[in-house]
Amino acid sequence: MKRRRFIERSLAASAALMVGSSQTMVGNTAQLTQGNLPFRMKFSPDFGIFSALSSSDPLEQLAWGYDYGFRAWENTMLKNRPVYEQEQISAALAKRGMEFGQFVGTLTFTEVTFAGRDEAARDNVLQDVRASIDIAKRMNTCFVHNVLGHMDAKLPYDFQMANAIELLKRIAEIYEPHGLVMVMEAMNHRINHPGMFLHTIPQAYALAKAVGSPSVKILFDAYHVQIQEGNLLPTLDYAWDEIAYFQIGDTPGRREPGTGEINYQNVLQHIHDKGYRGFVGLEHGILGEGKAGAESALHRYRTVDPI
């Protein structure tokens, strides 16, 4: 199978080199998709990332995604969509045999929630968590991305960790009967999210181990990890047993793979060889503009898809 994929990739690369300037953009895209074969990795775009090649309509984006090899999707802010839209998206995915990944259940970039002891703030988190159960069932997914909020500068770090562990255990009790998995993402302090409580993978690993539940796991976003910590492969290997979801974006710039310093061909091959067959969320923008930029990003995903 590896030899077959190598041949397919080589033929696709040769075909791409033969594309002439007189061909249309649609023709170029067709050449770059290897005959629209499904990706081996479960790449999961969000709405909007490839809209320049399809449409602004979410259902048309899903149809386009299927035609060009994607078999999964995610929508971080899905909960802000009305129920009828969620149902339409879920039905469109089911019709094509596609899977839905993560959406956000609770989110704040400014308030202290998990790290503090304010009961009103923590009750609001639990309210969001309970509301996310119906959304997850509607979308036929088990993954809910809950953001752990801001750090509490008035509390020692260990007190904050203890507070977070206690709240995570309460969430686990809510999710476990439904087979749901909360994934928590370490967000970098250096560029994007200074002050967020959860900002390293070792910290996330310690929290997951302390809770000890199949319903509380790590979302490993390689973009954030590379900026905050680096050492990507050893870090993910050490935390492997607590990682349930991946997201990607290159750095600097948070664009598609191949536009920055991360060797995504090696990273994705590594997790594929370790047996990971789960979601890989496309958590980034696109370097180029319009159709040409989206087409280039699509091609880059063909080049990093594991063999």
Long-range contacts (C-beta under 8 A, 24 or more apart in sequence): 2-307, 5-40, 5-307, 6-307, 8-34, 8-37, 9-34, 9-302, 9-303, 9-307, 12-302, 16-299, 25-291, 25-292, 25-295, 28-295, 29-53, 29-68, 29-295, 29-298, 32-295, 32-298, 32-299, 32-302, 33-68, 33-69, 33-298, 33-302, 34-69, 34-302, 36-67, 36-68, 36-69, 37-69, 38-69, 38-70, 38-71, 39-69, 39-70, 39-71, 39-301, 39-302, 39-305, 40-272, 40-305, 40-306, 40-307, 41-268, 41-272, 41-280, 41-305, 41-306, 42-71, 42-72, 42-99, 42-277, 42-278, 42-279, 42-280, 43-70, 43-72, 43-280, 43-282, 43-301, 43-305, 44-70, 44-72, 44-73, 44-74, 44-101, 44-279, 44-280, 44-281, 44-282, 45-70, 45-73, 45-74, 45-282, 46-73, 46-74, 46-75, 46-76, 46-281, 46-282, 46-283, 47-75, 49-282, 49-284, 49-285, 49-286, 49-294, 49-297, 50-294, 50-297, 50-298, 51-294, 52-290, 52-291, 52-293, 52-294, 53-291, 53-294, 53-295, 53-298, 58-85, 58-88, 58-89, 59-88, 59-89, 59-92, 62-89, 62-92, 62-93, 62-96, 62-98, 63-92, 63-96, 65-98, 66-96, 66-98, 68-298, 70-98, 71-97, 71-98, 71-99, 72-98, 72-99, 72-100, 72-101, 72-279, 73-98, 73-99, 73-100, 73-101, 74-100, 74-101, 74-102, 74-103, 74-279, 74-281, 75-100, 75-103, 76-102, 76-103, 76-104, 76-145, 76-283, 77-103, 77-104, 78-103, 78-104, 78-135, 78-139, 79-103, 79-104, 79-105, 79-131, 79-132, 79-135, 83-138, 86-135, 86-138, 86-139, 87-138, 89-139, 90-138, 90-139, 90-140, 93-139, 93-140, 94-140, 99-140, 99-141, 99-279, 100-139, 100-140, 100-141, 101-141, 101-143, 101-245, 101-279, 101-281, 102-141, 102-143, 102-144, 102-145, 102-183, 102-219, 102-245, 102-279, 102-281, 103-132, 103-135, 103-136, 103-139, 103-141, 103-143, 103-144, 103-145, 104-144, 104-145, 104-146, 104-147, 105-129, 105-131, 105-132, 105-135, 105-144, 105-145, 105-146, 105-182, 106-132, 106-146, 106-147, 107-146, 107-147, 108-147, 108-149, 108-150, 109-147, 109-149, 109-150, 109-193, 109-196, 110-150, 111-149, 111-150, 112-149, 112-150, 112-151, 112-152, 112-197, 113-148, 113-149, 113-150, 113-167, 114-148, 114-149, 114-163, 114-164, 114-167, 114-168, 114-197, 114-198, 115-148, 115-149, 115-150, 115-151, 115-152, 115-155, 115-160, 115-163, 115-164, 115-197, 116-152, 116-155, 116-160, 116-163, 117-163, 121-149, 122-167, 125-149, 125-167, 125-171, 126-167, 126-170, 126-171, 126-174, 129-171, 129-174, 129-175, 129-182, 130-174, 132-180, 133-174, 133-175, 133-178, 133-180, 136-178, 136-180, 137-178, 142-179, 142-180, 142-181, 143-180, 143-181, 143-183, 143-244, 143-245, 143-279, 144-175, 144-180, 144-181, 144-182, 144-183, 145-182, 145-183, 145-184, 145-185, 145-219, 145-245, 146-171, 146-182, 146-183, 146-184, 147-184, 147-185, 147-187, 147-196, 148-184, 148-196, 148-197, 148-198, 149-196, 149-197, 150-195, 150-196, 150-197, 151-195, 151-196, 151-197, 152-197, 160-197, 161-203, 161-206, 161-207, 161-210, 164-197, 164-198, 164-207, 165-207, 165-210, 165-211, 168-207, 168-210, 168-211, 168-216, 169-211, 169-213, 171-215, 171-216, 172-211, 172-213, 172-215, 172-216, 175-215, 175-216, 176-213, 176-214, 176-215, 180-215, 181-214, 181-215, 181-216, 181-217, 181-244, 182-215, 182-216, 182-217, 183-217, 183-218, 183-219, 183-244, 183-245, 184-208, 184-216, 184-217, 184-218, 184-219, 185-218, 185-219, 185-221, 185-224, 185-247, 186-218, 186-221, 186-224, 186-225, 186-228, 187-221, 187-224, 188-223, 188-224, 188-225, 188-227, 188-228, 189-228, 190-227, 190-228, 191-227, 192-224, 192-227, 192-254, 199-224, 199-228, 200-228, 200-229, 201-225, 201-229, 201-235, 201-236, 201-239, 202-235, 202-239, 204-239, 204-242, 205-238, 205-239, 205-242, 208-242, 209-242, 217-242, 217-243, 217-244, 217-245, 218-242, 218-243, 218-244, 218-245, 219-243, 219-244, 219-245, 219-246, 219-247, 220-245, 220-246, 220-247, 221-246, 221-247, 221-248, 221-249, 221-283, 222-246, 222-247, 222-248, 222-249, 222-262, 222-264, 222-267, 223-247, 223-248, 223-249, 223-250, 223-251, 223-254, 223-262, 223-283, 223-284, 226-251, 226-261, 226-262, 227-251, 232-262, 232-267, 233-266, 233-267, 233-270, 236-270, 236-271, 237-274, 240-274, 244-278, 245-278, 245-279, 245-281, 246-271, 246-276, 246-278, 246-279, 246-280, 246-281, 247-280, 247-281, 247-282, 247-283, 248-280, 248-281, 248-282, 248-283, 248-284, 249-282, 249-283, 249-284, 250-284, 253-285, 253-287, 254-283, 254-284, 254-285, 255-284, 255-285, 255-286, 255-287, 255-297, 256-282, 256-284, 256-286, 256-287, 256-296, 256-297, 256-300, 256-301, 257-300, 257-301, 257-304, 258-300, 258-303, 258-304, 259-287, 259-300, 264-304, 265-303, 265-304, 268-304, 268-305, 268-306, 269-306, 269-307, 272-306, 273-306
